[in-house]
Amino acid sequence: MSDTALTTVPVNTDGGDHDRFSHWARKSDITSAHVNGTPVVALCGKVWVPSRDPKKYPVCPDCQRIYDERS
């Protein structure tokens, strides 16, 4: 996993549990999403287009667990 930089990103809130967390995804995917508006796939499998400040949400426990297991 040394070639992958990860960062947290926010998700749209529509009432689902996954939408109340910041998710881990590849930094290059997040950059592309901000530039091109393309969806991102988080470590936990959540698919969304990042648009909000990730600091406003707690980190998704599933993403964190997967990230920790890979480290």
N, C-alpha and C positions, 0 to 999 in steps of 0.2 A: 504494500500500500504506500510505499515511499514516493511513487509518482503521482499520487492523488492528493490534491489539496481540498479540504472540505471546509464548509462554512455553514452557519445556520441561516435559514431564510424563512420568512413568514408565509402563511397561507391565508387564503380568503376564509372568512368565517361564515358558514352557512348552517351552523348547528351541530355538525359532526365532530366527534372527539378529535380526529386528526386535524381539524381546522382550528384548534385552540393551541397549537404548538408551532414552534419554529422547527424546521426539519433540516437534517444534514443531507447535503448533495455535493457533487463535484463543483468546485469553484468555476471551472471552465463552462460547465452547463449553466450555472447561474448567470455568468457574464453574458453568455449567448442569449439567455432568456430575457435579460434586461434590454439587450440591443435589438433582438429580433422578435420578442414576444412569444417565443416558443416554450412549450411546457417543459418542466424539470421533473425527474423521477428521484424521490428521496430514497435513502437507504431502506426505509420501512416500506417502500412501494407507493407512497402517496405521490400523485401526479398533479401538478399545478403550475401556474405562471406566477413567479414571485412578484410582489408589488408592495409589500408593507415592510416596516422596520422590524427585523427579527428580534431586536432587544425588548420589544413589548410583549413577547410570548416566552413561556418556558420551553426548553428543548424537549422534543418528542422523546419519551422514554424508550420507545422501540428503536429509533435512530441512534440514541446514545448507547444502548446495549449493543447494537450491531457494530457501531464504531469502536467501542471498547474491546469487543471480541476480535476485531481485525488488527488492533494495535499491538 
